[in-house]
Amino acid sequence: MMAKATVQIQESRLRQDLLDLARFGEDPGRGITRTALNDADLAARQWFKERMREAGLKVHEDAAANLIGRIDPAAGPTDRPCIATGSHIDTVVQGGKFDGALGICTSLEALRAIRESGFALPCPLELLVFTDEEGGHFAGTFGSRAMFNLLQEGEMEKSRGAGMSSLAQDLKRMGKDPQKIYQGIRSPSEFRAFLEVHIEQGPVLESMDIPIGIVEGIVHLGRYLIQVEGKAGHAGTTPMHLRDDALVKAAEIITAVNEAVRSGGPEIVGTIGEIGVHPGVINVIPGEVEMALDLRSMKEATLASVKKKIDEIVHSTDNAKIETILTKGGVKMDPGIMEAIELSCRQRGIPFHRMWSGAGHDAMTFPTQHIPTGMIFVPCVGGESHCPNEDIRFEDAATGAQVLADTVVRLALQEFLHPPP
């Protein structure tokens, strides 16, 4: 058994890292816009590379622009499967300070504290910072999927809307060759486990006054692009009865989609949160509308049933079509890792709550490769996320980092880890 309090994280150091990272892409009063591979993101990544090097990690960047920091064992083979932890550094437009950032900063603090403890672990440790988790270009969890050769054909060349850059273009801008993305592919056998710390992005933990959530699984997720075509025309000279207004048709689809999702019951949620109107001029009738739809459910059958209804809605509208951007099957976290996280909490007297995640994360990718995976949630104030008001208590962040560090050590010592099937 692991000795209690062998490793001790430093809350003040973690707090400073989080505040320093929040400077990149900050727009006072309007949150943080650090979308993947924009200038703010590139600057933040460079800053974080230096922080990892200062902490004694060997750092490199793979073909998909994932950042990888590594600590090799002091003795024994360095090619043993590693225990990895991490998250992402990119944000949504006008997002918050802690989504993704909490995961990489707690990972850095946990690995720093483990090194400082002098604990001689028998396997390598890695800190992974994944590219475009938020899907700013086309589809989310890009970096973790690229790492295991799970990208959809042609997705790097696609973008979310007219005038937006593709991942291929932005990779070229930073000097990478999208045609060599395969060079970053890794074998699942290189990993013994993956752990991710994240803000809950909901109100449950705060409402229960509990500092740690142990994630049992992540919901099924589907993202779709709905395109509606009409006919552009002069806003002053085209009579109402002779118009083919794409936005009016899109509005009818939005209302019908909302009703279809509600009819699916409490196990599913759906959101159209992104709309592009073209040409987007006040005195021109909209000729084309693009909308992004997000569906999530704990039950795959429920998601499929509601999606079928939405297909019928779209196909019954003149000159409208729906395209799949990305689908991700729901996953369950490894029971051995959940047990290890729970024991880490119990040994320090930290209250915890087991729960599901309604948000997608890079941690979804690893179970598909039969890599034992776990997630640790930390409360966020008011349950708010993906907005400028996103906030945490730094003592909760420190608790999450401490539980992560203890769990990494526990897994490295092979306690409770269930081997891949």
C-alpha positions as semicolon CSV with decimal commas, in nm:
position;residue;x (nm);y (nm);z (nm)
1;M;0,000;0,000;0,000
2;M;0,113;0,358;-0,069
3;A;0,227;0,552;0,234
4;K;-0,006;0,840;0,319
5;A;0,101;1,193;0,213
6;T;0,413;1,076;0,029
7;V;0,362;1,345;-0,235
8;Q;0,249;1,701;-0,157
9;I;0,139;1,951;-0,420
10;Q;0,176;2,329;-0,376
11;E;-0,149;2,523;-0,409
12;S;0,022;2,861;-0,454
13;R;0,230;2,733;-0,746
14;L;-0,076;2,578;-0,914
15;R;-0,275;2,897;-0,864
16;Q;-0,003;3,106;-1,027
17;D;0,017;2,872;-1,327
18;L;-0,359;2,897;-1,379
19;L;-0,356;3,276;-1,355
20;D;-0,055;3,309;-1,585
21;L;-0,212;3,083;-1,847
22;A;-0,534;3,286;-1,834
23;R;-0,348;3,588;-1,971
24;F;-0,321;3,429;-2,316
25;G;-0,622;3,523;-2,526
26;E;-0,786;3,723;-2,248
27;D;-1,030;3,997;-2,350
28;P;-1,140;4,173;-2,029
29;G;-1,514;4,137;-1,979
30;R;-1,546;3,902;-2,274
31;G;-1,366;3,593;-2,149
32;I;-1,082;3,412;-2,323
33;T;-1,058;3,335;-2,692
34;R;-0,772;3,091;-2,734
35;T;-0,907;2,879;-3,016
36;A;-0,680;2,602;-3,138
37;L;-0,366;2,723;-3,315
38;N;-0,459;3,091;-3,317
39;D;-0,190;3,337;-3,209
40;A;-0,295;3,329;-2,843
41;D;-0,295;2,950;-2,840
42;L;0,050;2,930;-2,999
43;A;0,187;3,175;-2,742
44;A;0,028;2,982;-2,456
45;R;0,170;2,656;-2,586
46;Q;0,520;2,806;-2,598
47;W;0,479;2,930;-2,241
48;F;0,360;2,589;-2,124
49;K;0,650;2,412;-2,295
50;E;0,887;2,623;-2,088
51;R;0,695;2,547;-1,769
52;M;0,725;2,174;-1,842
53;R;1,098;2,202;-1,909
54;E;1,147;2,400;-1,586
55;A;0,975;2,113;-1,406
56;G;1,227;1,864;-1,547
57;L;1,014;1,711;-1,821
58;K;1,152;1,623;-2,163
59;V;0,926;1,804;-2,411
60;H;0,846;1,752;-2,776
61;E;0,562;1,830;-3,016
62;D;0,418;1,561;-3,243
63;A;0,291;1,583;-3,601
64;A;-0,059;1,679;-3,482
65;A;0,084;1,960;-3,265
66;N;0,015;1,770;-2,943
67;L;0,260;1,867;-2,668
68;I;0,419;1,575;-2,484
69;G;0,620;1,611;-2,166
70;R;0,786;1,300;-2,024
71;I;0,962;1,182;-1,710
72;D;1,153;0,857;-1,751
73;P;1,205;0,625;-1,453
74;A;1,529;0,677;-1,264
75;A;1,614;0,310;-1,297
76;G;1,508;0,026;-1,522
77;P;1,385;0,023;-1,882
78;T;1,251;0,352;-2,023
79;D;1,034;0,178;-2,282
80;R;0,778;0,050;-2,031
81;P;0,418;0,165;-2,085
82;C;0,366;0,509;-1,936
83;I;0,100;0,656;-1,712
84;A;-0,024;0,968;-1,888
85;T;-0,227;1,263;-1,768
86;G;-0,334;1,586;-1,934
87;S;-0,605;1,778;-2,115
88;H;-0,615;2,071;-2,361
89;I;-0,504;2,433;-2,376
90;D;-0,749;2,569;-2,637
91;T;-1,079;2,740;-2,547
92;V;-1,409;2,813;-2,712
93;V;-1,471;3,168;-2,834
94;Q;-1,520;3,394;-2,530
95;G;-1,471;3,098;-2,300
96;G;-1,343;3,068;-1,944
97;K;-1,009;3,038;-1,768
98;F;-1,028;2,679;-1,649
99;D;-1,182;2,449;-1,911
100;G;-0,883;2,242;-2,025
101;A;-0,638;2,471;-1,846
102;L;-0,719;2,312;-1,510
103;G;-0,633;1,969;-1,649
104;I;-0,291;2,059;-1,784
105;C;-0,194;2,274;-1,487
106;T;-0,296;2,013;-1,228
107;S;-0,110;1,752;-1,434
108;L;0,202;1,967;-1,433
109;E;0,175;2,027;-1,058
110;A;0,118;1,657;-0,987
111;L;0,423;1,549;-1,189
112;R;0,630;1,829;-1,036
113;A;0,534;1,718;-0,686
114;I;0,610;1,354;-0,766
115;R;0,960;1,447;-0,891
116;E;1,025;1,665;-0,587
117;S;0,919;1,386;-0,351
118;G;1,205;1,171;-0,478
119;F;0,960;0,885;-0,526
120;A;1,126;0,633;-0,763
121;L;0,844;0,519;-0,986
122;P;0,892;0,208;-1,200
123;C;0,737;0,346;-1,520
124;P;0,750;0,664;-1,730
125;L;0,505;0,949;-1,671
126;E;0,372;1,172;-1,949
127;L;0,188;1,502;-1,962
128;L;-0,023;1,536;-2,278
129;V;-0,161;1,866;-2,411
130;F;-0,398;1,784;-2,696
131;T;-0,468;1,998;-3,003
132;D;-0,817;2,136;-3,069
133;E;-1,022;1,951;-2,812
134;E;-1,298;2,208;-2,850
135;G;-1,349;2,152;-3,223
136;G;-1,274;2,508;-3,331
137;H;-1,180;2,391;-3,679
138;F;-1,418;2,108;-3,764
139;A;-1,445;1,825;-3,510
140;G;-1,342;1,809;-3,146
141;T;-1,081;1,595;-2,967
142;F;-0,863;1,623;-3,275
143;G;-0,526;1,571;-3,105
144;S;-0,616;1,261;-2,905
145;R;-0,788;1,101;-3,204
146;A;-0,490;1,181;-3,429
147;M;-0,262;1,012;-3,176
148;F;-0,444;0,682;-3,235
149;N;-0,517;0,714;-3,607
150;L;-0,889;0,783;-3,554
151;L;-0,934;1,087;-3,777
152;Q;-1,209;1,083;-4,037
153;E;-1,101;1,097;-4,398
154;G;-1,061;1,455;-4,515
155;E;-1,153;1,617;-4,183
156;M;-0,827;1,814;-4,160
157;E;-0,920;1,994;-4,483
158;K;-1,271;2,087;-4,364
159;S;-1,372;2,389;-4,160
160;R;-1,677;2,485;-3,957
161;G;-1,783;2,764;-4,190
162;A;-1,701;2,985;-4,484
163;G;-1,385;3,188;-4,436
164;M;-1,261;2,980;-4,143
165;S;-0,924;2,808;-4,164
166;S;-0,892;2,431;-4,166
167;L;-0,661;2,236;-3,938
168;A;-0,448;2,151;-4,239
169;Q;-0,400;2,522;-4,311
170;D;-0,314;2,607;-3,951
171;L;-0,074;2,314;-3,921
172;K;0,103;2,441;-4,232
173;R;0,111;2,791;-4,082
174;M;0,309;2,657;-3,786
175;G;0,548;2,466;-4,012
176;K;0,394;2,118;-4,000
177;D;0,303;1,891;-4,290
178;P;-0,057;1,764;-4,265
179;Q;0,038;1,479;-4,500
180;K;0,271;1,348;-4,230
181;I;0,013;1,344;-3,951
182;Y;0,068;0,968;-3,931
183;Q;0,412;1,029;-3,779
184;G;0,241;1,113;-3,450
185;I;0,047;0,785;-3,428
186;R;0,120;0,582;-3,116
187;S;0,040;0,227;-3,014
188;P;-0,204;0,175;-2,726
189;S;0,057;-0,061;-2,581
190;E;0,266;0,247;-2,494
191;F;0,011;0,343;-2,225
192;R;-0,071;0,175;-1,895
193;A;-0,331;0,436;-1,804
194;F;-0,463;0,784;-1,879
195;L;-0,603;1,032;-1,625
196;E;-0,769;1,368;-1,686
197;V;-0,870;1,637;-1,437
198;H;-1,143;1,875;-1,551
199;I;-1,392;2,124;-1,416
200;E;-1,733;1,961;-1,387
201;Q;-1,899;2,216;-1,619
202;G;-2,220;2,166;-1,424
203;P;-2,368;2,244;-1,080
204;V;-2,382;1,902;-0,912
205;L;-2,063;1,901;-0,706
206;E;-2,106;2,259;-0,588
207;S;-2,468;2,193;-0,487
208;M;-2,350;1,895;-0,278
209;D;-2,048;2,084;-0,137
210;I;-1,821;1,801;-0,252
211;P;-1,474;1,882;-0,392
212;I;-1,411;1,573;-0,608
213;G;-1,619;1,396;-0,869
214;I;-1,513;1,050;-0,984
215;V;-1,637;1,011;-1,340
216;E;-1,801;0,678;-1,420
217;G;-1,853;0,743;-1,791
218;I;-1,902;0,997;-2,071
219;V;-2,218;1,031;-2,280
220;H;-2,265;0,943;-2,647
221;L;-2,218;1,252;-2,864
222;G;-2,307;1,352;-3,218
223;R;-2,229;1,674;-3,401
224;Y;-2,396;1,763;-3,730
225;L;-2,395;2,043;-3,986
226;I;-2,733;2,151;-4,121
227;Q;-2,728;2,350;-4,445
228;V;-3,032;2,534;-4,579
229;E;-3,037;2,700;-4,918
230;G;-3,276;2,971;-5,033
231;K;-3,247;3,253;-5,281
232;A;-3,072;3,578;-5,203
233;G;-3,248;3,893;-5,317
234;H;-3,305;4,261;-5,250
235;A;-3,470;4,319;-4,913
236;G;-3,672;4,612;-5,042
237;T;-3,788;4,502;-5,384
238;T;-3,876;4,133;-5,338
239;P;-4,238;4,080;-5,221
240;M;-4,279;3,856;-4,918
241;H;-4,483;3,596;-5,106
242;L;-4,210;3,558;-5,371
243;R;-3,921;3,503;-5,129
244;D;-3,723;3,187;-5,056
245;D;-3,563;3,304;-4,730
246;A;-3,310;3,050;-4,607
247;L;-3,314;3,194;-4,254
248;V;-3,691;3,162;-4,222
249;K;-3,666;2,795;-4,322
250;A;-3,376;2,749;-4,080
251;A;-3,582;2,902;-3,797
252;E;-3,857;2,648;-3,859
253;I;-3,598;2,368;-3,844
254;I;-3,456;2,502;-3,517
255;T;-3,800;2,502;-3,353
256;A;-3,880;2,153;-3,480
257;V;-3,543;2,017;-3,368
258;N;-3,596;2,156;-3,019
259;E;-3,934;1,980;-2,999
260;A;-3,785;1,655;-3,129
261;V;-3,512;1,658;-2,864
262;R;-3,759;1,737;-2,586
263;S;-3,976;1,446;-2,697
264;G;-3,677;1,215;-2,640
265;G;-3,708;1,258;-2,263
266;P;-3,458;1,359;-1,992
267;E;-3,184;1,127;-2,119
268;I;-3,095;1,348;-2,418
269;V;-3,002;1,710;-2,479
270;G;-2,962;1,895;-2,807
271;T;-2,831;2,237;-2,899
272;I;-2,801;2,445;-3,213
273;G;-2,549;2,695;-3,086
274;E;-2,375;2,810;-3,403
275;I;-2,543;2,972;-3,704
276;G;-2,388;3,127;-4,014
277;V;-2,610;3,343;-4,238
278;H;-2,494;3,427;-4,590
279;P;-2,440;3,678;-4,730
280;G;-2,509;3,826;-4,387
281;V;-2,608;4,175;-4,504
282;I;-2,899;4,370;-4,355
283;N;-3,057;4,459;-4,690
284;V;-3,017;4,117;-4,857
285;I;-3,252;3,823;-4,813
286;P;-3,050;3,532;-4,668
287;G;-2,957;3,286;-4,942
288;E;-2,785;3,023;-4,728
289;V;-2,770;2,922;-4,364
290;E;-2,531;2,681;-4,192
291;M;-2,610;2,553;-3,842
292;A;-2,418;2,324;-3,608
293;L;-2,622;2,076;-3,402
294;D;-2,491;1,903;-3,089
295;L;-2,672;1,593;-2,953
296;R;-2,575;1,406;-2,634
297;S;-2,728;1,113;-2,450
298;M;-2,628;0,849;-2,198
299;K;-2,819;0,598;-2,415
300;E;-2,708;0,531;-2,772
301;A;-3,056;0,414;-2,877
302;T;-3,215;0,738;-2,757
303;L;-2,967;0,947;-2,952
304;A;-3,025;0,739;-3,267
305;S;-3,404;0,770;-3,235
306;V;-3,398;1,149;-3,197
307;K;-3,144;1,185;-3,477
308;K;-3,381;0,993;-3,708
309;K;-3,660;1,241;-3,630
310;I;-3,425;1,533;-3,700
311;D;-3,323;1,377;-4,033
312;E;-3,690;1,365;-4,130
313;I;-3,738;1,730;-4,028
314;V;-3,442;1,847;-4,236
315;H;-3,524;1,634;-4,539
316;S;-3,883;1,762;-4,540
317;T;-3,753;2,118;-4,583
318;D;-3,685;2,237;-4,939
319;N;-3,313;2,249;-5,024
320;A;-3,195;2,147;-4,678
321;K;-2,949;1,875;-4,586
322;I;-2,772;1,741;-4,277
323;E;-2,413;1,615;-4,263
324;T;-2,238;1,433;-3,982
325;I;-1,940;1,624;-3,845
326;L;-1,845;1,373;-3,578
327;T;-1,990;1,093;-3,369
328;K;-1,836;0,964;-3,047
329;G;-1,961;0,660;-2,868
330;G;-2,015;0,691;-2,497
331;V;-1,748;0,530;-2,283
332;K;-1,715;0,394;-1,931
333;M;-1,418;0,468;-1,712
334;D;-1,198;0,184;-1,587
335;P;-1,331;0,039;-1,258
336;G;-0,980;-0,016;-1,124
337;I;-0,885;0,346;-1,179
338;M;-1,210;0,466;-1,024
339;E;-1,126;0,253;-0,721
340;A;-0,775;0,398;-0,706
341;I;-0,910;0,756;-0,720
342;E;-1,161;0,670;-0,448
343;L;-0,893;0,528;-0,220
344;S;-0,673;0,834;-0,279
345;C;-0,966;1,047;-0,160
346;R;-1,040;0,826;0,141
347;Q;-0,679;0,824;0,262
348;R;-0,679;1,205;0,277
349;G;-1,035;1,237;0,409
350;I;-1,158;1,406;0,090
351;P;-1,532;1,376;0,016
352;F;-1,616;1,248;-0,335
353;H;-1,914;1,168;-0,553
354;R;-1,939;0,927;-0,846
355;M;-2,107;1,077;-1,151
356;W;-2,138;1,079;-1,531
357;S;-2,004;1,347;-1,761
358;G;-2,242;1,516;-2,002
359;A;-1,952;1,688;-2,176
360;G;-1,704;1,528;-2,414
361;H;-1,334;1,515;-2,331
362;D;-1,009;1,376;-2,470
363;A;-1,047;1,104;-2,207
364;M;-1,318;0,958;-2,435
365;T;-1,055;0,849;-2,684
366;F;-0,844;0,625;-2,463
367;P;-1,107;0,364;-2,366
368;T;-1,172;0,303;-2,736
369;Q;-0,812;0,182;-2,750
370;H;-0,857;-0,040;-2,442
371;I;-0,637;0,191;-2,235
372;P;-0,755;0,207;-1,870
373;T;-0,886;0,560;-1,819
374;G;-1,012;0,775;-1,534
375;M;-1,142;1,130;-1,487
376;I;-1,146;1,354;-1,183
377;F;-1,397;1,641;-1,168
378;V;-1,352;1,963;-0,969
379;P;-1,649;2,194;-0,898
380;C;-1,698;2,513;-1,095
381;V;-1,874;2,812;-0,942
382;G;-2,242;2,817;-1,027
383;G;-2,191;2,529;-1,267
384;E;-2,099;2,785;-1,536
385;S;-1,860;2,691;-1,818
386;H;-1,783;2,788;-2,177
387;C;-1,846;3,150;-2,078
388;P;-1,654;3,445;-1,928
389;N;-1,805;3,376;-1,582
390;E;-1,642;3,032;-1,559
391;D;-1,468;3,015;-1,220
392;I;-1,334;2,776;-0,955
393;R;-1,209;2,783;-0,598
394;F;-0,832;2,740;-0,597
395;E;-0,848;2,514;-0,293
396;D;-1,065;2,277;-0,498
397;A;-0,812;2,289;-0,782
398;A;-0,539;2,199;-0,532
399;T;-0,749;1,910;-0,402
400;G;-0,790;1,781;-0,757
401;A;-0,416;1,805;-0,818
402;Q;-0,341;1,621;-0,494
403;V;-0,583;1,338;-0,573
404;L;-0,432;1,315;-0,921
405;A;-0,076;1,294;-0,787
406;D;-0,169;1,030;-0,530
407;T;-0,355;0,826;-0,792
408;V;-0,066;0,839;-1,040
409;V;0,169;0,704;-0,772
410;R;-0,084;0,439;-0,674
411;L;-0,124;0,321;-1,034
412;A;0,250;0,328;-1,093
413;L;0,284;0,087;-0,804
414;Q;0,031;-0,135;-0,985
415;E;-0,238;-0,115;-0,722
416;F;-0,588;-0,182;-0,855
417;L;-0,504;-0,133;-1,223
418;H;-0,712;-0,365;-1,439
419;P;-0,505;-0,485;-1,738
420;P;-0,647;-0,427;-2,088
421;P;-0,857;-0,716;-2,223
